[in-house]
């Protein structure tokens, strides 16, 4: 059952920007920590960023820290990932998922309600 829908991916030149969105139902979104993961063919799913359900706390993978910004709008039940200074190595299928409200886990096994993903391709 699909409970979140990712959008905003596309093709961009290196150094460019994209903004991803994750739309969810209120029931899916309201009291959960939300996160972005990404995956390329033949590789394990990789943690990108997460945001707490109400306190605004954020976590970032070292590879994206300083370039990506995660945010959420609880009134709209939507999470965002602003991606700046994109690099070819950022190319991946980006997924939205939810975790426990106050967890700091980066393990995909601790998240559920995965979306279908949105493709980000960064050309050199």
C-alpha positions in Angstrom: 0.0 0.0 0.0 1.4 3.4 -1.1 1.1 5.9 1.7 3.5 8.6 0.5 4.2 10.0 -3.0 7.6 11.5 -3.9 7.9 14.1 -6.7 10.3 16.8 -7.9 13.0 14.7 -9.4 14.5 15.3 -12.8 17.6 16.0 -14.8 19.9 18.8 -13.8 23.5 19.9 -14.5 26.2 19.5 -11.9 26.0 22.5 -9.6 22.3 22.9 -10.1 19.4 22.5 -7.7 16.3 20.5 -7.3 13.5 20.4 -4.6 11.9 17.1 -3.8 8.5 16.8 -2.2 6.9 13.9 -0.3 3.2 14.1 0.1 1.5 12.0 2.7 -1.9 11.5 4.4 -2.3 13.1 7.8 -2.5 9.7 9.4 0.8 8.7 7.8 2.7 12.0 8.4 1.5 13.7 11.6 3.5 12.2 14.5 6.3 10.6 12.7 9.9 11.4 12.0 10.3 11.5 8.2 13.4 10.8 6.2 14.8 10.7 2.7 16.8 7.7 1.4 18.4 7.1 -2.0 19.4 4.1 -4.0 21.3 3.3 -7.1 21.3 0.0 -9.0 23.3 -2.7 -7.3 23.8 -0.7 -4.1 22.1 -0.7 -0.7 19.6 2.0 0.2 21.4 5.0 1.7 20.3 7.4 4.3 20.2 11.0 3.1 18.4 13.1 5.7 15.7 13.0 8.4 13.6 15.5 10.3 11.8 15.2 13.6 8.0 15.3 13.7 7.7 18.5 15.8 11.0 19.7 17.3 12.6 20.5 14.0 15.7 18.4 14.6 17.5 17.2 11.5 20.1 14.7 10.6 22.1 14.5 7.4 24.5 12.1 5.8 28.0 13.4 5.6 27.9 13.2 1.8 25.1 15.8 1.6 25.6 18.0 4.7 25.9 21.6 3.8 24.3 21.1 0.4 20.9 19.6 1.2 18.2 20.9 3.5 15.3 18.9 4.8 12.1 20.5 6.0 8.4 19.7 6.6 5.1 21.5 6.5 2.8 19.6 8.9 -0.2 21.7 7.9 0.3 20.3 4.3 1.5 16.8 5.4 4.4 17.4 3.1 8.2 16.9 3.5 10.8 18.6 1.3 14.4 18.1 0.4 16.1 21.1 -1.1 19.2 19.9 -3.0 21.8 22.5 -4.0 25.3 22.2 -5.5 24.3 18.8 -7.0 27.0 16.4 -8.0 26.8 13.4 -10.4 27.2 11.1 -7.4 23.9 12.4 -6.1 22.2 10.6 -9.0 19.8 8.0 -7.5 16.2 7.1 -6.9 15.1 9.1 -3.9 12.6 7.7 -1.4 10.5 9.1 1.3 9.8 7.1 4.4 8.6 7.5 8.0 10.1 6.4 11.4 9.3 6.7 15.0 8.7 10.2 16.3 11.9 10.7 18.4 14.1 8.1 16.8 17.5 9.1 15.5 18.0 5.9 13.5 19.4 5.9 10.0 18.7 2.3 9.4 16.2 1.7 6.6 14.8 -1.2 8.6 13.5 1.3 11.2 11.3 3.1 8.6 8.1 2.2 6.9 5.5 3.6 4.4 8.0 3.8 1.6 7.1 5.6 -1.5 7.8 4.6 -5.1 10.7 7.1 -5.4 11.5 10.0 -7.6 14.5 9.9 -9.9 17.3 12.5 -9.7 19.9 12.5 -12.4 22.8 14.9 -12.3 24.9 15.3 -15.4 28.5 16.4 -15.5 
